Amino acid sequence: MADDPFDLAHWPPVPPNSKPTVETLWSFQRGTRTITCRLLYRGEWGVEAQIFKHGELVIGRRFDTRALAVQWADEERRGLERPEV
């Protein structure tokens, strides 16, 4: 299966063991919960957007650029800020 995207041979080499640069993009309170989004810059691997609720990772996605990560995070925030029905 040479064209399997999950085959590790298609992935870029693992970056050296260095801490990624972290940026808190936004944070807000919803009731008693704190919801936060952080961006982790992973060099040639791109930018990972992570959303936390009460400090626990809920979802994380990797993007090639910061602009794509911010766009996704903003859409997620809009959904999280909607009133619950």
MOHU-V361441 format. One record per residue. N is the residue number from 1. RES is the residue in three letters. NEAR is the number of other C-alpha atoms within 8 Angstrom. Layout:
N | RES | NEAR
N | RES | NEAR
//
This chain:
1 | MET | 3
2 | ALA | 4
3 | ASP | 4
4 | ASP | 6
5 | PRO | 6
6 | PHE | 5
7 | ASP | 8
8 | LEU | 6
9 | ALA | 4
10 | HIS | 7
11 | TRP | 6
12 | PRO | 5
13 | PRO | 4
14 | VAL | 4
15 | PRO | 9
16 | PRO | 4
17 | ASN | 4
18 | SER | 5
19 | LYS | 4
20 | PRO | 8
21 | THR | 7
22 | VAL | 8
23 | GLU | 7
24 | THR | 9
25 | LEU | 9
26 | TRP | 7
27 | SER | 9
28 | PHE | 7
29 | GLN | 8
30 | ARG | 8
31 | GLY | 4
32 | THR | 5
33 | ARG | 8
34 | THR | 11
35 | ILE | 13
36 | THR | 13
37 | CYS | 13
38 | ARG | 12
39 | LEU | 13
40 | LEU | 12
41 | TYR | 10
42 | ARG | 11
43 | GLY | 8
44 | GLU | 5
45 | TRP | 8
46 | GLY | 12
47 | VAL | 15
48 | GLU | 13
49 | ALA | 15
50 | GLN | 13
51 | ILE | 12
52 | PHE | 12
53 | LYS | 11
54 | HIS | 7
55 | GLY | 8
56 | GLU | 6
57 | LEU | 9
58 | VAL | 8
59 | ILE | 7
60 | GLY | 9
61 | ARG | 8
62 | ARG | 9
63 | PHE | 11
64 | ASP | 8
65 | THR | 8
66 | ARG | 9
67 | ALA | 6
68 | LEU | 9
69 | ALA | 15
70 | VAL | 10
71 | GLN | 8
72 | TRP | 8
73 | ALA | 10
74 | ASP | 8
75 | GLU | 8
76 | GLU | 8
77 | ARG | 8
78 | ARG | 8
79 | GLY | 7
80 | LEU | 6
81 | GLU | 7
82 | ARG | 6
83 | PRO | 4
84 | GLU | 3
85 | VAL | 2
//
